[in-house]
Amino acid sequence: MIFNKRIRRRWSPAVPGVAGPSVGAVIATLTTLAIAASLLVACAPAALKRTDSPGTLRVVAAESVWGSIAAQLGGPRVTVRNIIESPAVDPHDYEPTADDARAMALADVVVVNGLGYDPWARALLAPGALGRRVVVDVGHVVGGHLGDNPHRWYNPDDVRAVAGAITAAYQQVNPAQSAYFAQRLTWFETTALGEYHRLIAEIRTKFSGTPIGASESIFEMLVPALGLDLLTPPGFLRAISEGTEPTTADRRTATRQLADHAVRLYLYNSQNATPEVRDQVALARREGIPVVSMTEMLSPPSATYQAWQTTQLRALLDALEQTR
């Protein structure tokens, strides 16, 4: 699956007379912020004095999905600042602030998604860090490449790999607490994610091979673990995810699959409800096909990663039970 790296624009009401920033303007802003953060580090050490408890690691996560995991892995021995928390904000075209640049400069550990999902975050890492900053790039951790599906938090194996990488970063910065962080990792994988893994296994056992449809590509990361058969054309999934128009052929195929009941359940991202997606959802409901809403980012924003995911998985399991 190759993902278009153009800036995606989430569906939202247009604001008359207001134009989005040009690529040049975004680059100029990032450059200015990077320079400002460099000057803070190089010339104003007093301005960067810590305000948290001594020995507490400062962690910055580009997205709250990874920030939730990072906070749980560190417990009270880390403080985590999430740059993007609101589900209304598209990470692709986020415009970072001076506070974001300063947080990156101050951080002991930074977690970014990579894979073209948050290109602004990489630009903010250009300034020299205060101390020994370690960067966890999710794309690098999972062995991905630019153009791969970036929604790695929907892949259980990738979540496990990233959790391990974050723990390793904590241990590198604060080796005296290595045993503590190792214990937190074990707790996270076995206890915090226990129900998450149980639900995935139950769905796979009961409904493996069930044909389903979906609105976009974020679900491609989860479907293999569930054992479900995603029939929607990959081109349709990619187009909706990237904010482009699906081809006529892909649109017709996706519509026909619903009209002919070739799929028995439909997943859609309610945080990206384009007119195309709303039409698909309406058709599925008219045809009596169960529809399940799943989101791209934490919902509600205050939820933990596992609370968010298990809520969605339970809804999916309940809907699959209706297909029997």
N, C-alpha and C positions, 0 to 999 in steps of 0.2 A: 504494500500500500504506500503510494507516494503522496505526500501532503503538500499542497500548494503553500508556498511561503509568503504569499501576498497578505497584507493586513486584512484580517477578517473583521467585519462589522456586524455585531449582534443586532437583531431586529429590535428597533425602538422607534417611537414616533419621531418623525423629522421635525427639526426646529427651523422654520422659515428664516432665511437670511443668515443662518449661521453655518459657516463652512468648517470642516475638520482641518487639523493642522497638516501642513505639507510635510513630506518626508524630510525635506531640508530643514524645516523648523524643528522637527522632532530630534534630528541629529544634532542641530545646534544646541538645543536644550540639554541633551544628554552630555554633550561636550562641556558646556558651561557648568553643569552639576559635577561632572568628574573633576574639573579643574578646581572648583570650589572645595570639594572634599579633599583634594590633594593639598590645598593650601591650609585647610584645617589641621591636617595631620602634620604637615611640615612646619608650619609657622605658629600654630596656636595650641600647643599641648595642654595648656590650662583649660581651654574651652572643651577639651575632650575628657575631662576628669570623670571618673566613674561615679555613678549615683546609686548603683546597686550594691549588694553585699559582697565583701571581699571573697574571692574564690568562686563566685557565681559566673557561669559562662554566659556571655551575651550572644544570642542567636538571632539571626534575621532570616526569615523565610519569604521568598518572593510571593508564594501563594499559601493561604491558610490551610489548604489540604495537607501540605507537607509540614506547615507550622504546628498543626495539631499533633502530628506524630512526633515531631522534634520535641515538643513540650512534654509529652508523656515519657519519652525516652530519657529525658534529663531530669524530670521531677523537680523538686525545689532547688536543685543545683544549677538550673539554667533559667534565664529569662528570655522569652521568645517574642519578637516583634514581627508580625505578619504585615507585609506591604499591601497585598490585595486580600481583602476579607469579604467585601460585598459581592454577592452573586450577580449584581447588576454591572460590575466592572469587567470588561473583556481584557484579559492579560495581554492579548496581542497588541492592542493599541493604547495601553496604559501610559500616561505621561508622569514619570516620577518627579518627586519634589526634592527640594534641598534637604528636607528632613530624611528622606529615603537615602540620599547620598551620604549624609552624615552617619546614619545607622549602619550602612555598609562599611564605612571607614572604621567605625568603632567595634564592629562585630568580631567575636572570636571564631564563630562558625556561621557560614552563610549557606543556605540551601536554595538552589535555583532549579527550575524544571529543565531548562534547555530544550533542545530539539526544535528551536524556532518558536517556542511557545511564549517565552518572555525575553525577547532580545534586548530590551532595555536594561534588564538585570545584569547581563554580562557587561554592558557598557559602564554600569556603576561600579563594577569591580576593578576598573582600571586603576584608580588611585591606590597608593600604597596603604596597607592596613596598619593600624596602631597595634603592635604586638604580633602574635602568631596566628593570623587568620587562616582558617581552613575552609575551602569551598567544596561543598557536595553538589555536584552537577548530576542530576538524575539521569539525563541522557547518557552521560559517560558511564555511570554506575551500571546501567542495564545493557550497555553495549549498543546503544542506538546510534543512528546517523541522521543528519539533517534530512528531512523529508519523511521520516518515520512518524507513525502515529504518536503524538506527544502526551496523550492522556494516560500516563503510566500508572496513576493511582487507581485505575480500574483493573489493573492486572495484579492478582494476588501475589504472584511470584516476584514481580517488580517491587511491590510494597515491602516484601520481606527483604529483598536485596538493599533497598534504600534505607530501611530501618537499620540494617547492619552497618551500612556506610556512615550513617549519622552517628551511631554509637562509636564507631572507629574514630570519627573526627573528634568526638568528645574526649575519648581516651588519649588521642594524640595531643590535644591542647592541655588536658589536665590528667596526666598519667597517674597521679596519686589517687585518683578516684576511678581507676579502671575497673576494679571489681564491682563498685557500685553501679557503674553504667552497664556492665555486663548483666547484672541482676535485673536492671530495668528492662533491658532488651528481652531477657527470658520471660519476664512478666508480661511484656507487651505482646509477644508472639503467642504465648500459651493462655494467658488469662484475658487480657484486653481484647484480643482478636479471636477468642475462643468461639463465641456465638457466630461471628462473621464466618469463620471457617466451617462451623457446623451447618449453617444454612446453605453455603455453597455446596457442601457434600450432599445434603438432603436433596437439593434441586437436581444435582447431577444424577443421583441414584434414582429418583422418581421420574424425571422428565428428560433424560438424555435423548437427543435426537429430535426433540420437538421443534418444528419449524416456526420461526418467529420473524417479525418485521421490526424495523427500527427507523428512527428519524435521522440519526447521524452516527459518525464514526466513533464517538466515545465508547459506545457499547461493544465495539469489536474487541476491546481489551479484556472484557469480562466474560463474554459469551463462551470462549473455549473452556474456561474453568468450570462453567455451568453445564457444559455438554450440550448446549442448545445449538440449533442449526439456523444461523442468520441468513435469510434468503434475499433480503433487500440488496439491489445492485450496489457494489462498492462505490461506483461513481456517484450514485445518489447520496449515499452516506457522507462521502467526502465533500460534495458540493454544499450540502446543508451545513456541515461543520465549518467550512471555510467561507461561507457567506456568498457563494456563487450560485448561478442557476443550474439545476440539474439538466442533463440533456433530455430531449423529448423522449428518446427511447428508454432511458432510465426511469423517467417519470411515469411513462405508460406501464412499464414492467412493475414498478412499486404499487401503482394503483390497481393493476390487474391482480396482483397477489392478494390484495385485500378483498377485492370484489369477488374473486373466485375462492376465497377462503383457503388459499394455498398456505397462508400463515395463520397460526392459531392464537397469536398474541402480538401486541404492538407496543414497543418501548419508544418513549419520546422524551427529549430534553425540554422540560418546561421552562428552562431559562433561555431557550432559543426557539421560541414558538413563532416561527416565520409563517406567513400566509400559506406557504406550501405545506408546512408541518400541520397547521391547523386543519387544512383540507384533508390530510391523511388521517388525522385523529377523528375528525367528524365522520369520515367514510368508515373507519374501523368500528366506531360505535353504532353507526346505522346497520352495519352487517353483524352486530352482536359479537364482535371480536374484543376480548378484554384489552384494555389500554392501561399501561402502567407508566406513571411519570417518574423519571429519574433525572437528577440534576448534575451539572458539570462541576459545581463547586459546593462546599458545605452548605447544607440547608437544614435548620437555620444556621446562620453564620457562627453562632456560638456552640454548635454541636461538635462533639469529638468526631474524629474520622470514623471510628467503629460504630458510634451511635447512628450517624448518618447512613453508613453503608448497610447496617443491619436493618434499619427501618425500611430501606428500599428493597432489600432482599426478601424481607417478610411480605411486603406488598407484591413482589414478583411471584413468590411462592403461592400466595393466596390466589392470584390471578391464574397461575398455571393449574391450580386445583380446579378451577372453573372450566378448563378445557377438556377435562376427562369425560 
